[in-house]
Amino acid sequence: MRHHNLDILLTEATPGDSDRAAEQLAASGHRVHRCHPGARPGTDPTQAGAASQPRCVAWQAGGRCPLTSDTIDLVVDVRTAHGPETAREQGTMCALLAGIPLVVCGPTDTSNSLLLRADVVCRPERLTLACHTALSPVGPTAHRAVTRAVHNALTGLDEAPPLSVHLELRDHTVVADVTITGPPCATTYPRVRAAVRTALAPFTPAWPYTPVTIHHTAAQARRSAPAAARRDDETCPSTLPTPAPSPSSTTRSDRCEPRTSAKPSTTNHC
């Protein structure tokens, strides 16, 4: 994903919180969009009257939400004080629902359960770096997209949802590890592999070549056949005899091996 000339949607906790961030991002060459209309000339945006109007631009006469009318790469929520989420920060929920990477710039605490789902929580002086970090192909937004895609793929095959999905960068390459349960099916492996790669398309140009490894739980692995499984890029030696096809011995394009746990995806703090 590109990290320059981004389309960034700004929201804020109180009127005026995002003004300095907008200037900073624009100076870095990014295109800034707003969740809320700017203050009218000659008015003070911090006045109580302005703060009591939390409606976003989509609710204004003739207005449209930038998430539906523009190609938004990132949503940034700016807050200048501790406290619960305000009505003006509804754009953070919109970002999470739309699968757009989210950066929270400013103070948060454990009471901000929604904001803590952001890809990055940062201080104002580190906003530019945080925007680049939030676009990581192994960040929380990418992880949620891949997990949802794998879940849908398995549901379509009448199989149980995945136990875990883990994304990792290895030598600048995104690697996916998926742990599943249930009896193995020959259709499972290509379906899951395709789902993972398609979900990563918005996050990395190398998505068609993402190595995908599929694991079974230890209990299931003991019941499955002793057929050799492998990763996408592995090949079988030509000297090995070709096994007779059977429901429990199927050549697969992904590795299938016991796995009991996976690393959780967490919010970055910078």
Backbone hydrogen bonds in HBPLUS format (Angstrom, degrees):
<---DONOR---> <-ACCEPTOR-->    atom                        ^
c    i                          cat <-CA-CA->   ^        H-A-AA   ^      H-
h    n   atom  resd res      DA  || num        DHA   H-A  angle D-A-AA Bond
n    s   type  num  typ     dist DA aas  dist angle  dist       angle   num
A0031-ARG N   A0006-LEU O   2.74 MM  25  5.97 158.0  1.78 163.6 171.2     1
A0073-ASP N   A0007-ASP O   2.85 MM  66  5.38 155.4  1.91 144.4 152.7     2
A0008-ILE N   A0031-ARG O   2.84 MM  23  6.14 166.2  1.86 170.1 174.9     3
A0033-HIS N   A0008-ILE O   2.77 MM  25  5.98 160.2  1.81 162.4 161.8     4
A0009-LEU N   A0074-LEU O   2.88 MM  65  6.29 165.6  1.90 160.1 162.2     5
A0076-VAL N   A0009-LEU O   2.83 MM  67  6.16 163.4  1.86 160.7 165.2     6
A0010-LEU N   A0033-HIS O   2.80 MM  23  6.04 165.4  1.82 144.7 147.8     7
A0035-CYS N   A0010-LEU O   2.85 MM  25  5.97 145.7  1.96 178.2 166.8     8
A0011-THR N   A0076-VAL O   2.88 MM  65  6.24 156.9  1.93 160.8 162.7     9
A0078-VAL N   A0011-THR O   3.04 MM  67  6.36 163.2  2.07 135.2 137.6    10
A0013-ALA N   A0078-VAL O   3.05 MM  65  6.48 143.7  2.19 157.7 158.6    11
A0017-ASP N   A0014-THR O   3.10 MM   3  5.79 166.2  2.12 145.8 146.9    12
A0019-ASP N   A0016-GLY O   3.36 MM   3  5.43 166.4  2.37 107.4 111.5    13
A0022-ALA N   A0018-SER O   2.88 MM   4  6.04 150.4  1.97 150.8 158.7    14
A0023-GLU N   A0019-ASP O   3.19 MM   4  6.54 155.3  2.25 147.4 152.8    15
A0024-GLN N   A0020-ARG O   3.01 MM   4  6.25 159.1  2.06 148.8 154.7    16
A0025-LEU N   A0021-ALA O   2.92 MM   4  6.10 163.5  1.94 153.7 157.1    17
A0026-ALA N   A0022-ALA O   2.97 MM   4  6.05 158.9  2.02 145.6 152.0    18
A0027-ALA N   A0023-GLU O   2.96 MM   4  6.08 153.1  2.03 145.0 152.2    19
A0028-SER N   A0025-LEU O   3.10 MM   3  5.04 133.8  2.32  93.2 106.3    20
A0030-HIS N   A0025-LEU O   3.12 MM   5  5.62 161.2  2.16 153.5 148.4    21
A0029-GLY N   A0026-ALA O   3.04 MM   3  5.22 160.1  2.08 107.8 112.4    22
A0057-VAL N   A0035-CYS O   2.76 MM  22  5.87 152.7  1.83 151.4 155.3    23
A0043-THR N   A0040-ARG O   3.10 MM   3  5.75 146.7  2.22 148.5 145.6    24
A0047-GLN N   A0044-ASP O   3.08 MM   3  5.62 167.6  2.10 123.1 124.8    25
A0051-ALA N   A0047-GLN O   3.13 MM   4  6.47 157.7  2.19 149.7 156.4    26
A0052-SER N   A0048-ALA O   2.99 MM   4  6.17 133.6  2.21 144.8 155.9    27
A0053-GLN N   A0050-ALA O   3.15 MM   3  5.45 163.3  2.18 112.3 115.3    28
A0059-TRP N   A0056-CYS O   3.03 MM   3  5.73 155.0  2.09 118.9 125.4    29
A0060-GLN N   A0057-VAL O   3.10 MM   3  5.11 158.3  2.15 103.6 110.4    30
A0063-GLY N   A0060-GLN O   2.94 MM   3  4.98 165.0  1.96 126.7 125.1    31
A0068-THR N   A0065-CYS O   2.96 MM   3  5.56 154.6  2.02 118.8 126.0    32
A0069-SER N   A0065-CYS O   3.11 MM   4  6.34 142.3  2.26 147.4 158.4    33
A0070-ASP N   A0066-PRO O   2.89 MM   4  5.11 142.3  2.03 136.2 138.6    34
A0075-VAL N   A0101-PRO O   3.00 MM  26  6.33 161.7  2.04 161.0 167.0    35
A0103-VAL N   A0075-VAL O   2.88 MM  28  6.29 157.0  1.94 159.6 166.9    36
A0077-ASP N   A0103-VAL O   2.81 MM  26  6.23 164.0  1.84 164.2 169.1    37
A0105-CYS N   A0077-ASP O   2.75 MM  28  5.99 165.6  1.77 160.8 166.0    38
A0079-ARG N   A0105-CYS O   2.99 MM  26  6.32 163.0  2.02 156.9 158.3    39
A0089-GLU N   A0086-THR O   3.03 MM   3  5.46 157.1  2.08 110.3 117.6    40
A0090-GLN N   A0087-ALA O   3.35 MM   3  5.70 146.3  2.47 116.6 115.2    41
A0092-THR N   A0089-GLU O   3.01 MM   3  5.82 161.5  2.05 121.6 126.2    42
A0093-MET N   A0090-GLN O   3.02 MM   3  5.44 124.8  2.33 108.5 120.9    43
A0094-CYS N   A0090-GLN O   3.14 MM   4  6.56 156.7  2.20 148.5 155.6    44
A0095-ALA N   A0091-GLY O   2.92 MM   4  6.12 149.4  2.02 141.0 148.5    45
A0096-LEU N   A0092-THR O   3.10 MM   4  6.39 159.3  2.15 146.2 150.8    46
A0097-LEU N   A0093-MET O   2.92 MM   4  6.14 160.7  1.96 152.8 158.0    47
A0098-ALA N   A0094-CYS O   2.90 MM   4  6.00 147.5  2.01 143.0 152.0    48
A0099-GLY N   A0095-ALA O   2.99 MM   4  5.99 114.7  2.43 138.2 153.0    49
A0100-ILE N   A0095-ALA O   2.91 MM   5  4.92 162.9  1.94 149.0 149.5    50
A0099-GLY N   A0096-LEU O   3.37 MM   3  5.18 150.7  2.46  93.3 101.6    51
A0119-ASP N   A0102-LEU O   2.86 MM  17  5.44 136.7  2.05 137.9 150.5    52
A0104-VAL N   A0120-VAL O   2.95 MM  16  6.38 164.0  1.98 159.4 164.2    53
A0122-CYS N   A0104-VAL O   2.92 MM  18  6.37 158.8  1.96 157.6 164.3    54
A0106-GLY N   A0122-CYS O   2.96 MM  16  6.25 150.1  2.05 175.8 171.1    55
A0112-ASN N   A0109-ASP O   3.01 MM   3  5.72 163.8  2.04 122.9 127.8    56
A0116-LEU N   A0112-ASN O   2.99 MM   4  6.14 148.1  2.10 153.8 162.7    57
A0117-ARG N   A0114-LEU O   3.14 MM   3  5.64 161.9  2.18 112.5 117.2    58
A0118-ALA N   A0115-LEU O   3.02 MM   3  5.63 156.1  2.08 120.3 122.8    59
A0268-ASN N   A0119-ASP O   3.00 MM 149  6.11 164.9  2.02 146.8 144.2    60
A0121-VAL N   A0268-ASN O   2.93 MM 147  6.40 150.6  2.02 153.7 162.0    61
A0270-CYS N   A0121-VAL O   3.07 MM 149  6.46 160.1  2.11 150.1 155.7    62
A0126-ARG N   A0123-ARG O   2.99 MM   3  5.50 157.6  2.05 118.1 125.3    63
A0127-LEU N   A0124-PRO O   3.31 MM   3  5.34 156.2  2.37 116.3 113.2    64
A0130-ALA N   A0126-ARG O   2.97 MM   4  6.12 154.2  2.04 148.5 156.8    65
A0131-CYS N   A0127-LEU O   2.95 MM   4  6.24 148.6  2.05 154.1 161.5    66
A0132-HIS N   A0128-THR O   3.39 MM   4  6.76 153.4  2.46 143.9 149.6    67
A0133-THR N   A0129-LEU O   2.99 MM   4  6.30 156.6  2.05 150.2 157.2    68
A0134-ALA N   A0130-ALA O   2.90 MM   4  6.07 152.6  1.97 150.2 156.6    69
A0135-LEU N   A0132-HIS O   3.30 MM   3  5.54 144.5  2.43 101.3 110.6    70
A0136-SER N   A0133-THR O   3.12 MM   3  5.59 154.9  2.19 120.5 121.2    71
A0139-GLY N   A0136-SER O   3.18 MM   3  5.11 164.5  2.20 111.4 110.9    72
A0143-HIS N   A0139-GLY O   2.90 MM   4  6.10 158.2  1.94 155.2 162.6    73
A0144-ARG N   A0140-PRO O   2.87 MM   4  6.08 156.9  1.92 148.5 153.8    74
A0145-ALA N   A0141-THR O   3.03 MM   4  6.26 157.9  2.08 147.6 153.6    75
A0146-VAL N   A0142-ALA O   2.97 MM   4  6.20 162.5  2.00 153.6 157.5    76
A0147-THR N   A0143-HIS O   2.92 MM   4  6.04 166.8  1.94 151.7 155.9    77
A0148-ARG N   A0144-ARG O   2.97 MM   4  6.06 162.1  2.01 147.3 152.0    78
A0149-ALA N   A0145-ALA O   3.04 MM   4  6.21 154.1  2.11 142.2 149.5    79
A0150-VAL N   A0146-VAL O   2.90 MM   4  6.15 162.0  1.94 157.7 161.7    80
A0151-HIS N   A0147-THR O   2.94 MM   4  6.09 160.3  1.98 148.1 154.1    81
A0152-ASN N   A0148-ARG O   2.98 MM   4  6.20 159.9  2.03 147.0 151.9    82
A0153-ALA N   A0149-ALA O   2.96 MM   4  6.18 153.0  2.03 144.4 152.2    83
A0154-LEU N   A0150-VAL O   2.96 MM   4  6.19 162.2  1.99 155.2 158.7    84
A0155-THR N   A0151-HIS O   2.92 MM   4  6.07 154.1  1.99 147.6 155.5    85
A0156-GLY N   A0152-ASN O   3.01 MM   4  6.16 152.1  2.09 143.3 149.9    86
A0157-LEU N   A0154-LEU O   3.05 MM   3  5.10 141.8  2.20  97.5 108.9    87
A0159-GLU N   A0154-LEU O   2.90 MM   5  5.12 166.8  1.92 151.3 149.8    88
A0158-ASP N   A0155-THR O   2.99 MM   3  4.96 162.4  2.02 109.6 111.9    89
A0163-LEU N   A0179-THR O   2.78 MM  16  5.41 144.4  1.90 144.6 154.8    90
A0179-THR N   A0164-SER O   2.97 MM  15  5.23 171.8  1.98 149.7 151.2    91
A0166-HIS N   A0177-ASP O   2.82 MM  11  5.08 162.1  1.85 154.8 159.9    92
A0177-ASP N   A0166-HIS O   2.84 MM  11  5.08 160.9  1.87 153.7 159.2    93
A0168-GLU N   A0175-VAL O   2.97 MM   7  5.27 148.5  2.07 148.6 157.5    94
A0175-VAL N   A0168-GLU O   2.75 MM   7  5.27 159.7  1.79 159.5 166.6    95
A0170-ARG N   A0173-THR O   2.81 MM   3  5.16 168.5  1.83 150.3 150.9    96
A0173-THR N   A0170-ARG O   3.05 MM   3  5.16 143.6  2.19 101.9 112.9    97
A0176-ALA N   A0211-PRO O   3.03 MM  35  6.32 177.4  2.03 169.1 169.9    98
A0213-THR N   A0176-ALA O   2.86 MM  37  6.20 164.9  1.88 156.6 161.3    99
A0178-VAL N   A0213-THR O   2.84 MM  35  6.22 164.6  1.86 165.7 171.0   100
A0215-HIS N   A0178-VAL O   2.67 MM  37  5.99 165.8  1.69 164.0 168.1   101
A0180-ILE N   A0215-HIS O   2.92 MM  35  6.21 167.6  1.94 155.3 154.9   102
A0188-THR N   A0185-CYS O   3.00 MM   3  5.27 143.5  2.14 107.1 117.8   103
A0191-ARG N   A0187-THR O   3.28 MM   4  6.25 157.7  2.33 150.0 156.7   104
A0192-VAL N   A0188-THR O   2.92 MM   4  6.03 167.7  1.93 158.7 161.8   105
A0193-ARG N   A0189-TYR O   3.01 MM   4  6.06 166.9  2.03 151.4 155.7   106
A0194-ALA N   A0190-PRO O   3.00 MM   4  6.02 161.6  2.03 141.5 146.6   107
A0195-ALA N   A0191-ARG O   2.95 MM   4  6.13 153.2  2.03 145.1 153.0   108
A0196-VAL N   A0192-VAL O   2.95 MM   4  6.16 163.4  1.98 157.2 160.3   109
A0197-ARG N   A0193-ARG O   3.13 MM   4  6.32 170.7  2.14 151.9 154.3   110
A0198-THR N   A0194-ALA O   2.97 MM   4  6.05 163.2  2.00 148.2 153.2   111
A0199-ALA N   A0195-ALA O   3.05 MM   4  6.13 158.4  2.09 146.1 152.0   112
A0200-LEU N   A0196-VAL O   3.18 MM   4  6.40 138.0  2.36 142.8 153.5   113
A0200-LEU N   A0197-ARG O   3.21 MM   3  5.20 130.4  2.47  94.5 107.3   114
A0201-ALA N   A0198-THR O   3.17 MM   3  5.28 158.5  2.22 104.5 111.2   115
A0203-PHE N   A0200-LEU O   2.91 MM   3  5.32 152.3  1.99 116.7 125.8   116
A0204-THR N   A0200-LEU O   3.17 MM   4  6.29 140.0  2.34 164.3 176.0   117
A0207-TRP N   A0204-THR O   3.33 MM   3  5.60 145.3  2.46 117.2 115.5   118
A0209-TYR N   A0206-ALA O   3.02 MM   3  5.73 156.9  2.08 123.4 130.3   119
A0210-THR N   A0207-TRP O   3.29 MM   3  5.26 171.3  2.30 113.2 112.5   120
A0214-ILE N   A0255-ARG O   2.82 MM  41  5.47 127.3  2.10 144.9 158.2   121
A0216-HIS N   A0257-GLU O   3.06 MM  41  5.71 145.2  2.18 119.1 129.9   122
A0259-ARG N   A0216-HIS O   2.97 MM  43  6.15 125.5  2.27 148.2 159.2   123
A0221-ALA N   A0217-THR O   2.87 MM   4  6.10 155.4  1.93 154.8 162.9   124
A0222-ARG N   A0218-ALA O   3.14 MM   4  6.38 148.5  2.24 147.8 153.6   125
A0223-ARG N   A0220-GLN O   3.05 MM   3  5.21 129.2  2.32  99.1 112.7   126
A0224-SER N   A0220-GLN O   3.02 MM   4  6.22 130.3  2.27 145.4 159.5   127
A0234-GLU N   A0231-ARG O   3.35 MM   3  5.40 165.4  2.37 105.4 109.7   128
A0240-LEU N   A0237-PRO O   3.26 MM   3  5.83 165.1  2.28 114.6 118.7   129
A0249-SER N   A0246-SER O   3.06 MM   3  5.11 162.7  2.09 109.2 114.8   130
